[in-house]
Amino acid sequence: MSKINMGRVLLGGLAAGVVLDASDGILNSVVLADQWTAYMQSVGKAPAFGGSQIAGFVINGFVLSIALLWLYAAIRPRFGPGLHCRRTGSGQDHCGSDRSGNF
């Protein structure tokens, strides 16, 4: 087993966080803006998110991205690349399934 390169994990996690936060910002502030406003008014809250809430969402996006990339880096050397299929005695391929063939 190779050691996880934490510098690459952090760099990749930050890059993934930028993509995640940008797409999340576009989705919530452009595409779903009217729905968010209607929902927030229906529960009696201010219709717009404050700066501290947005900062929390951005930080959460970066932390989630780094954690998921670390998880991928930890799993990848142990399981190898791609989907592993096994051939049973009956000639059936089981890709990512249990013994009964159910996913």
C-alpha positions as CSV (number, residue, x, y, z in Angstrom):
1,M,0.0,0.0,0.0
2,S,1.3,3.4,-0.9
3,K,1.1,6.4,1.4
4,I,-1.5,9.0,0.6
5,N,0.0,12.2,-0.8
6,M,-1.8,14.7,1.4
7,G,-0.6,17.7,-0.7
8,R,-2.3,16.3,-3.7
9,V,-5.4,15.5,-1.7
10,L,-5.6,19.1,-0.4
11,L,-4.9,20.6,-3.9
12,G,-7.5,18.3,-5.5
13,G,-10.0,18.9,-2.7
14,L,-9.6,22.7,-3.1
15,A,-10.1,22.4,-6.9
16,A,-13.2,20.2,-6.4
17,G,-14.4,22.7,-3.7
18,V,-14.2,25.6,-6.2
19,V,-16.3,23.6,-8.7
20,L,-18.8,22.5,-6.1
21,D,-19.2,25.9,-4.6
22,A,-19.5,27.6,-8.0
23,S,-22.1,25.2,-9.2
24,D,-23.9,25.3,-5.9
25,G,-23.9,29.1,-6.0
26,I,-25.3,29.2,-9.6
27,L,-28.0,26.6,-8.7
28,N,-29.2,28.3,-5.6
29,S,-28.9,32.0,-6.6
30,V,-30.0,31.8,-10.2
31,V,-32.0,28.6,-10.9
32,L,-33.8,28.1,-7.6
33,A,-33.9,31.7,-6.4
34,D,-37.7,32.1,-6.6
35,Q,-38.3,28.8,-4.9
36,W,-35.9,29.6,-2.1
37,T,-37.6,33.0,-1.6
38,A,-41.0,31.5,-1.5
39,Y,-39.9,28.8,0.9
40,M,-38.1,31.1,3.3
41,Q,-41.2,33.4,3.4
42,S,-43.5,30.4,4.1
43,V,-41.5,29.5,7.2
44,G,-41.2,33.1,8.4
45,K,-37.5,33.6,7.8
46,A,-35.7,36.4,6.0
47,P,-35.9,35.7,2.2
48,A,-32.1,36.1,1.6
49,F,-29.2,34.2,3.2
50,G,-26.8,36.3,5.2
51,G,-23.1,36.5,4.7
52,S,-22.2,34.2,7.6
53,Q,-24.6,31.5,6.2
54,I,-23.0,31.7,2.8
55,A,-19.6,31.6,4.3
56,G,-20.6,28.4,6.2
57,F,-21.9,26.8,3.0
58,V,-18.6,27.6,1.2
59,I,-16.5,26.2,4.0
60,N,-18.7,23.2,4.2
61,G,-18.2,22.6,0.4
62,F,-14.4,22.7,0.7
63,V,-14.4,20.4,3.8
64,L,-16.7,17.9,2.0
65,S,-14.6,18.0,-1.2
66,I,-11.3,17.4,0.7
67,A,-12.9,14.6,2.8
68,L,-14.3,12.8,-0.3
69,L,-11.0,13.1,-2.2
70,W,-9.2,11.7,0.8
71,L,-11.7,8.8,0.9
72,Y,-11.1,8.2,-2.8
73,A,-7.3,8.3,-2.3
74,A,-7.6,5.8,0.6
75,I,-9.8,3.4,-1.3
76,R,-8.1,3.5,-4.7
77,P,-4.9,1.6,-3.9
78,R,-6.8,-1.1,-2.0
79,F,-9.4,-1.9,-4.6
80,G,-7.6,-0.8,-7.8
81,P,-9.0,1.1,-10.8
82,G,-12.4,0.6,-12.3
83,L,-15.2,-1.8,-11.8
84,H,-14.1,-5.4,-11.0
85,C,-16.2,-8.2,-12.5
86,R,-16.0,-11.8,-11.5
87,R,-17.1,-14.7,-13.7
88,T,-19.1,-17.4,-11.9
89,G,-19.0,-21.0,-12.8
90,S,-22.2,-20.7,-14.8
91,G,-20.7,-18.1,-17.1
92,Q,-22.5,-15.1,-15.6
93,D,-20.7,-11.9,-14.9
94,H,-21.3,-10.3,-11.5
95,C,-20.1,-6.7,-11.5
96,G,-20.4,-5.1,-8.1
97,S,-23.1,-7.4,-6.9
98,D,-23.5,-9.9,-4.0
99,R,-23.7,-13.6,-4.5
100,S,-27.4,-13.6,-5.3
101,G,-26.8,-11.2,-8.2
102,N,-28.6,-8.3,-6.5
103,F,-26.9,-4.9,-6.4
